[in-house]
Amino acid sequence: MEERQESWSNTLPIKGHDAHSTKSLVLKQLSSIGVPTWEYQSELFASLGKFKEDHTFSHWQGSKPTWWSIYCCSTDDGSNERKVRDDMQYVLAPIPFCLFFGLMCLLHQYHIIVKCLLSAGDVFLDVLGIVDELPSKSFFSCCSITSNTLREFSASIKEGWFEKFPTTPKSIATKLPPRCLIGRWGSAAAFLAWWLLRDFDQLRTVVFFVFVQAKQKADAEAARRAKSNGPQDDEGDAERDAYHVRVGRWREGILKTTASDGLRFVAACVMQVQLHS
């Protein structure tokens, strides 16, 4: 049976985000798992070969190496990562027994594509003249507000689905929407796919039912406390009031996003372009 070798890499971060710091991080990680670095390969090549006065290779001092060392460096397209890839390629290029492949991470490319589409969504909102009816002029922010609020009140939303539309499939009523994360822009595309799978009029009805009902309960609770003659809990009242203010902002935001046919149209346009990118 073939043995399997596993190694643990030192992934503790290094301060700094420039090319020098990035290179130091990669060298440390490779060394910690016993992988020869490109600097080691350069030193090995210098010890095995004879070189002319202009530093070009002349011949081997002993037998010709019979092994290959292959390096594949896949990163995003930041300036620091590009410089490290360039350094690796420069050092390894003259070494006959080393191959180097440098390429950009396709996952990062996907995030970059989605980020550009989200920015295009901002332009759509402005051109359609619907910014004033939304909680933000940023398309991504509108998606994030909707996603985070639906997640925060997922239990009530699920009950709302079955209350207003009893035949709703569980996969529609119970599945949480993906969270929209800054920097991981592909998460917004995942949320848009989730959003567009649901009937927009039904979702709007459910959200209105849940959050208008929640406001009525909050107002009734506030009125009851105002009429109460019992001991007052000032700290507890302050916490409840702060919570209701926060919920009020969430409620106002999601009622606006789910009421906007224009926003859904932009979401559909962004997803259509993304699917063909």
Protein Blocks (a to p, Z undefined) as FASTA:
>chain_A
ZZdddddddfbdcedjbfklmmmmmmmmmmmnopacfklmmmmmmmmpccdfkopafbdf
bdcdfbdcdddddddfbfklmmmmmmmmmmmmmpmkbccdddddfklmmmmmmmmmmmmm
mmmmmmnopmmmpcbfbfklmmmmmmmmmmmmmmmmmmmmmmmmmmlcfklmmmccdddd
ehilmlmmmmmmmmmmpcfklmmmmmmmmmmmmmmmmmmmmmmmmmpcbdcdfklmmmmm
mmmmmmmmmmmmmmmmmmmmklmmmmmmmmmmmmmZZ
